């Protein structure tokens, strides 16, 4: 029984999985931060384009 416990404590089989989980969480957090950072700017650009397209008369451009 003691040997099984020592083997379990020394085993590194799941270490790669833990690394991937941490890396994936970091990438998702970074992507969410970038999306929230540029969201306001893209809304302003979209509103500007919508206003321009509403005000322009076809053939006047």
N, C-alpha and C positions, 0 to 999 in steps of 0.2 A: 504494500500500500504506500509506503514511504517513497519507494522508487517511482511509482506512478505520479505522485504529487510533485516530486522533484523534476520529473520529465515534463510535466505540464507547465511548471514555472519557467523552465529553461527553453521551452518550445517557442519558436518565432514564426510559426506558420501563418498567423493572422496579422502580422505586422504590416505586410504589404496592403492588405485590405484597409487597415486603419489609415495608412498614408493616403490611399486613394480617396477615402471618405473625407479626410481633412482637406485635401487638394480640391475636390469637387465642391465642398462647402465654400472654400475661398473664392473659387471662380464664380459661383452663383452669387455670392455676396458682392463681388466686384462688378458683375454684370448688372445687378439691381441698382447699385450705386450710380453707375454710368447712366442707366435708363432714367432714374429720378433726376439726375443732374441736367440732362438735355431735354427733359420733357417740356419744361416751360418754354424753351426757345423754339421747339418744333411747333408748339401750339400757336405761338405768335406768328410764325411763318405761315402756318396753315390759315390762320385768320386773315393775314394780309393777302394771300393768294385768293381766298374766297371773296374778299371785298373787291379786289381788282376784277375778278371774273364776273362779279355781279354788276359792276359799274361800267364795264366796257361794252360797247356796241359792236356787233360783228361787222367787219368791213372797215372800221375806223383805225385799225392797227396798222 
